[in-house]
Amino acid sequence: MKPSFPKNFLWGGATAACQCEGGWDKGGKGASLYDHITAGSRTKARVLTKEIRQDAYYPSHNAIDMYHRYKGDIALMAEMGFKCYRMSIDWSRIYPNGDDEMPNSQGLAYYKSVFEECRKYQIEPIVTLSHFEIPYSLIERFNGWSDRRTIDFFLHYCTTVFIEFKELVQYWLTFNEINGATLPFFTSMHASFRARSEDIELSHKKNHALLDRKEALQALHHQLLASALVVKKAHEINPDNKVGCMLSGVCPYPATSAPDDILYAQQYMQQFNYYVSDVMVRGEYPAFSTRILNELNVELDISAEDKEILKQGCVDFYSFSYYSSNCVTNQTKEKENISNLVIGIDNPYLEKTQWGWHIDPKGLRYYLNEIYGRYRIPIMIVENGLGAEDILEEDGHIHDKYRIDYIREHLKQMKEAIADGVDLIGYTAWGCIDIISASTGEMKKRYGFIYVDLDDEGHGSYERIRKDSFYWYKKVIASNGADVE
Ligand code: BGP
């Protein structure tokens, strides 16, 4: 029998508020962390500025202006046949300062209208509660997630949206790529920020210490507690709610068969993935976490009550982003290579994208098997895609065969994983409409099926244009993944 996708498979696309919405100071919204981050490029680091500088360009301020254009954008998603749409709520649109007593009614009205629009086309919203978004004021006044009080503020915000959107949303994700905080350099856009007196460049190379390890891992612990409390609350408010964890899914490959490399790759997987997902799926830190913390010389503040909270807030499904695998070694690292969040070395068996990320569809099958074998809960791939420069031809077409090829090969490996027995329930292609790149702040690093006429400095008409991949993905969805050629 040919491998195939299950009936009711959730096909769709994904975005994040801080990369697509814009309207950063509209409708009573407060500034979010991202609203303080300038544009960069592959070679120029983005800068987190303490104040909004008049001489700098902040791509999140207008982004692709989905704040005003969501109706047309959702109609285009419906035209492709989307069954679901992953998006995020920007916390600072609901609670502008993060700890306000009353929610911003305009913010609630905005998201209500977005969800109603989805409902109109029977598109299931899958909502990330924090996709790198945290009200900037919480960073300045509380050092963000370093402070335990942020847990209560987050729970308050989540409770508000669970009640408000009870009839409209059932699928929720707590923190986007929460495992970023386990790495020793700047990665996580949530946990790694505290108030500081100066502007700071955000680069893998320089930010070995946005926070020291202890503070970063303590902040991560606070997020894990917040996530568990939120899962419990979501179930209390609506027993039909399904809440997932969301990790950066990067499988480490040992660079050689040297036992040291094999062990290193295993430890990498433990520290980068399982350290976090074991807590979220199984409700407790894994056995190896003690050694990880000892070797980092970190003692966490975890109470007996904390442990109880973690036990009571296990997620319903596992979700992750997948862009590439990562070749690792504990020997000399001469040919360093950076892919989504992680640093490894070149893998000579793989091609790379224009931004240097390895392309590895089979790694997706490997990762799916690895995760399902460990947890046996439903899995959703909530990010995957190719960041590439597109050319708008004179005749108005965008021939993005490279993107079709990339996604096609990943879909084939998903089918194989399903045939391997993995309970895969959905796939949302990243940046289904072109949005601002998270790592570089560029517009020209495009992932979409829908082109947006906008450049890296924010110039353009914002016009939406269907790419070749738009028509291809439409066929894929209509055939439930049978017609991917
Ligand atoms: C993930 C993030 C996304 C996203 C994607 C692609 O890390 O969850 O927000 O943007 O990677 O990365 P980039 O935009 O840097 O190409």
Residues whose N, C-alpha, C, O or C-beta is under 5 A from the ligand:
A	BS01	BGP	E177 N340 G387 I436 S437 A438 S439 T440
